[in-house]
Every structure is written in C-alpha cells, then in structure tokens.
Amino acid sequence: MADKPEAVSKAAEITAQGEKVRELKTAKAEKNDIDQAVKILLSLKAEYKEIAGCDYGQRLKLHL
C-alpha cells in the first residue's frame, strides 16, 4: 500500500530527486548529468512501485 512507512519515505526521496532533475534542467547542466539524475529518479520510482504496489503518480489519482 502507498501508506506504508517505506512507501512514504520512498515518495520523499522521489520528490527530492525530481527537484534535483528540475534544478539541473533549469541550470542547463550537461546532458550526462541530467541523464544520470533521471536514471536515479526512475530507479526510485521502480523501488516505490515494488513497495507500494502501484506507480508513484498513481497514488495521487487513487485518492481523488
């Protein structure tokens, strides 16, 4: 479930990594740096899916 403490913790990591990706893009960082940050973000989202049983963005849609 998305309400598990592990899922909540992983969601916070995803949010932080998403902010990092946005900052890199805004700063027009090198493509390699952005690609690495996105790779980490996708990995975190995959881990979240394993823990929560649903995609990261889907948890918000389920509560609407």
VEXVOVO-392751 format. One record per residue (C-alpha): residue number from 0; chain; x, y, z negated. Coordinates in nm, 3 decimals, always signed. Each point is the difference from the previous one (the first is absolute). Last residue first. Layout:
BEGIN
@nr = NUM&kette = A&east = X&north = Y&up = Z
...
END
This chain:
BEGIN
@nr = 63&kette = A&east = -0.916&north = +1.181&up = +0.584
@nr = 62&kette = A&east = +0.196&north = -0.238&up = -0.226
@nr = 61&kette = A&east = +0.078&north = -0.253&up = +0.272
@nr = 60&kette = A&east = +0.133&north = +0.273&up = +0.229
@nr = 59&kette = A&east = +0.264&north = +0.100&up = -0.254
@nr = 58&kette = A&east = +0.125&north = -0.356&up = -0.041
@nr = 57&kette = A&east = +0.021&north = -0.034&up = +0.379
@nr = 56&kette = A&east = +0.289&north = +0.244&up = +0.026
@nr = 55&kette = A&east = +0.234&north = -0.242&up = -0.178
@nr = 54&kette = A&east = -0.114&north = -0.313&up = +0.184
@nr = 53&kette = A&east = -0.180&north = -0.262&up = -0.203
@nr = 52&kette = A&east = +0.084&north = -0.295&up = -0.227
@nr = 51&kette = A&east = +0.138&north = +0.225&up = -0.272
@nr = 50&kette = A&east = +0.339&north = -0.162&up = -0.061
@nr = 49&kette = A&east = +0.075&north = -0.132&up = +0.349
@nr = 48&kette = A&east = -0.142&north = +0.315&up = +0.161
@nr = 47&kette = A&east = +0.214&north = +0.218&up = -0.228
@nr = 46&kette = A&east = +0.312&north = -0.189&up = +0.106
@nr = 45&kette = A&east = -0.086&north = +0.064&up = +0.364
@nr = 44&kette = A&east = -0.055&north = +0.369&up = -0.077
@nr = 43&kette = A&east = +0.339&north = +0.016&up = -0.172
@nr = 42&kette = A&east = +0.165&north = -0.155&up = +0.305
@nr = 41&kette = A&east = -0.173&north = +0.249&up = +0.228
@nr = 40&kette = A&east = +0.131&north = +0.287&up = -0.212
@nr = 39&kette = A&east = +0.353&north = -0.143&up = -0.002
@nr = 38&kette = A&east = -0.007&north = -0.025&up = +0.381
@nr = 37&kette = A&east = -0.133&north = +0.356&up = +0.019
@nr = 36&kette = A&east = +0.296&north = +0.125&up = -0.207
@nr = 35&kette = A&east = +0.243&north = -0.189&up = +0.225
@nr = 34&kette = A&east = -0.161&north = +0.142&up = +0.314
@nr = 33&kette = A&east = +0.016&north = +0.354&up = -0.139
@nr = 32&kette = A&east = +0.371&north = -0.033&up = -0.075
@nr = 31&kette = A&east = +0.068&north = -0.150&up = +0.344
@nr = 30&kette = A&east = -0.196&north = +0.278&up = +0.171
@nr = 29&kette = A&east = +0.218&north = +0.266&up = -0.158
@nr = 28&kette = A&east = -0.184&north = +0.243&up = -0.222
@nr = 27&kette = A&east = -0.240&north = +0.254&up = +0.146
@nr = 26&kette = A&east = -0.050&north = +0.154&up = -0.345
@nr = 25&kette = A&east = -0.374&north = -0.051&up = +0.039
@nr = 24&kette = A&east = +0.057&north = -0.361&up = +0.106
@nr = 23&kette = A&east = +0.228&north = -0.068&up = -0.296
@nr = 22&kette = A&east = -0.246&north = +0.164&up = -0.239
@nr = 21&kette = A&east = -0.289&north = -0.202&up = +0.141
@nr = 20&kette = A&east = +0.197&north = -0.325&up = -0.038
@nr = 19&kette = A&east = +0.088&north = +0.091&up = -0.360
@nr = 18&kette = A&east = -0.365&north = +0.076&up = -0.074
@nr = 17&kette = A&east = -0.096&north = -0.341&up = +0.135
@nr = 16&kette = A&east = +0.266&north = -0.157&up = -0.225
@nr = 15&kette = A&east = -0.153&north = +0.167&up = -0.305
@nr = 14&kette = A&east = -0.353&north = -0.108&up = +0.095
@nr = 13&kette = A&east = +0.114&north = -0.355&up = +0.067
@nr = 12&kette = A&east = +0.179&north = -0.016&up = -0.336
@nr = 11&kette = A&east = -0.318&north = +0.122&up = -0.174
@nr = 10&kette = A&east = -0.200&north = -0.266&up = +0.184
@nr = 9&kette = A&east = +0.250&north = -0.262&up = -0.121
@nr = 8&kette = A&east = -0.063&north = +0.104&up = -0.361
@nr = 7&kette = A&east = -0.377&north = -0.017&up = +0.048
@nr = 6&kette = A&east = +0.035&north = -0.340&up = +0.165
@nr = 5&kette = A&east = +0.214&north = -0.133&up = -0.285
@nr = 4&kette = A&east = -0.248&north = +0.135&up = -0.255
@nr = 3&kette = A&east = -0.278&north = -0.192&up = +0.178
@nr = 2&kette = A&east = -0.282&north = +0.228&up = +0.118
@nr = 1&kette = A&east = +0.054&north = -0.079&up = +0.370
@nr = 0&kette = A&east = -0.105&north = -0.356&up = -0.065
END
